Amino acid sequence: MRALLTSFKNFAFSGSLVDLAVGLAIGVAFAAVVESLVGDVILPLVAAIFGAPNFDALVLTVNGSQIRYGAFLTAFVSFLLLAFTIMLLVQAIRRATGREAAGAQGSRECDHCKSFVPVDASVCMFCTRDIEPIAS
């Protein structure tokens, strides 16, 4: 039983699990901020332009059943605005932190030793031969 508790303690407090928990908490907080920005700032601006805060009143009646396509349109517009806002925030964060200027992502195979190296590498880190970078 003691070995099981020790094993669990090592797992629960390992660096990667704690990093994951911190990342998840920050992600939830970031999501709440972005959700509030879209719901409380951007959607009211859209409402000011189109005259209605949402499209929930749009309903199509077919044989006595209601198809609430307005609720779908509201959710769809909210999703698009949320995705666009996240894209703009991520771009701003990348510019502010300088991460946008970092090297290209991904890897490719070295022509000589067939090991995987970064796409912007000019020398293979395994066989140390010169290779032509795919991305600069």
Number of C-alpha atoms within 10 A of each C-alpha: 6 7 8 9 10 11 11 12 11 11 13 12 11 11 11 11 12 13 12 11 12 12 12 12 12 12 12 12 12 13 14 12 12 17 19 14 15 22 16 11 11 17 21 16 15 15 13 11 10 11 10 14 15 19 18 15 11 15 14 12 9 8 5 7 9 11 13 15 15 16 16 14 15 17 15 12 16 18 14 13 19 21 14 13 17 17 12 12 13 12 14 13 13 14 12 10 10 10 11 13 9 8 13 14 9 11 14 15 13 22 13 13 12 12 14 15 19 20 20 18 20 17 16 21 14 13 12 11 13 14 16 14 14 13 13 10
